[in-house]
Amino acid sequence: MGNKIVKIKKGDLVKVVLGKDKGREGKVEAVYKKKNAVLVPTLNLYKRHLKGGQGQKSGIYEVPRPINVSKIMLICPNCKKITRVGFKIEKKEKFRVCRKCNKRI
């Protein structure tokens, strides 16, 4: 397995297009290349039962889980539409491009 091409990066605004959180938006907090997933703190929340101990209170907490990249789409900062991500190379520099407005992301 070679290097995976990262189309979504930390700090990007994304929208869920599939699953239980369909239609919701959030900012990417972490990217997991090997799992092909991203962590968005306000999306894909699950209940977690935790025991108390060492200063931590027990209870039921909502914890975000990573969401697969195939279920989300990037929101272009220029045209504010959900879009696929393309790549362009100019002067030995590779950068991401919005497929709808063709502007640099």
C-alpha positions in Angstrom: 0.0 0.0 0.0 1.4 3.4 -1.0 0.6 6.8 0.3 -3.1 7.6 0.2 -4.1 10.9 -1.4 -5.7 13.1 1.2 -8.5 15.1 -0.3 -9.9 16.3 3.1 -7.6 17.9 5.6 -7.8 19.1 9.2 -9.8 22.4 9.5 -11.9 21.8 6.4 -15.7 22.4 6.6 -17.5 19.2 5.5 -21.1 18.1 5.0 -22.4 14.5 5.6 -24.2 13.1 2.5 -24.9 9.5 3.8 -25.9 8.0 7.1 -27.7 9.0 10.3 -26.2 12.5 10.3 -27.1 13.3 6.7 -27.3 17.0 6.0 -25.3 18.1 9.0 -22.0 20.2 8.8 -18.9 20.4 10.9 -15.2 21.2 10.9 -12.7 18.3 10.6 -10.6 17.9 13.8 -8.5 14.9 12.8 -7.7 12.8 9.7 -7.0 9.0 10.0 -5.3 8.0 6.7 -5.0 4.3 7.4 -8.7 4.0 8.4 -9.8 6.4 5.6 -11.8 8.3 8.1 -12.1 11.8 9.7 -13.2 13.0 13.1 -15.7 15.8 13.3 -16.6 16.6 17.0 -20.2 17.5 16.4 -21.0 14.5 14.1 -21.4 10.8 14.5 -21.9 10.9 18.2 -22.4 7.7 20.2 -23.2 7.1 23.9 -20.3 5.7 26.0 -20.8 4.3 29.5 -17.8 5.2 31.7 -16.8 4.0 35.1 -15.6 6.5 37.7 -12.1 6.6 39.1 -9.0 8.8 39.6 -11.0 12.1 39.6 -13.2 11.1 36.6 -16.9 11.0 37.1 -18.9 8.0 36.0 -21.8 8.3 33.7 -23.0 8.2 30.1 -21.1 10.5 27.8 -21.6 11.3 24.1 -18.4 10.6 22.2 -17.7 11.4 18.6 -16.5 8.5 16.4 -14.6 8.8 13.1 -16.7 8.9 10.0 -15.7 7.4 6.7 -14.5 9.8 4.0 -16.9 8.3 1.5 -19.9 9.6 3.6 -18.8 13.2 3.6 -18.1 16.0 1.1 -16.1 19.1 1.3 -17.8 22.5 1.3 -15.9 24.9 -0.9 -14.8 28.0 1.0 -15.2 30.1 -2.2 -18.6 29.1 -3.7 -20.1 27.5 -0.5 -21.3 24.4 -2.4 -20.5 20.8 -1.6 -18.0 19.6 -4.1 -15.5 16.9 -5.1 -11.8 17.8 -4.8 -9.5 17.9 -7.7 -5.7 18.5 -7.9 -3.7 20.8 -10.1 0.1 21.2 -10.5 1.6 24.6 -11.3 5.3 25.4 -11.0 6.1 22.1 -9.2 3.5 22.9 -6.6 0.4 20.6 -6.2 -2.7 22.0 -4.7 -6.4 21.2 -4.2 -9.1 22.6 -6.5 -12.9 22.9 -6.2 -14.5 20.9 -9.1 -17.5 23.4 -9.3 -15.8 26.8 -9.4 -12.2 25.7 -10.3 -10.7 27.9 -7.6 -7.9 26.9 -5.3 -9.0 25.5 -1.9 
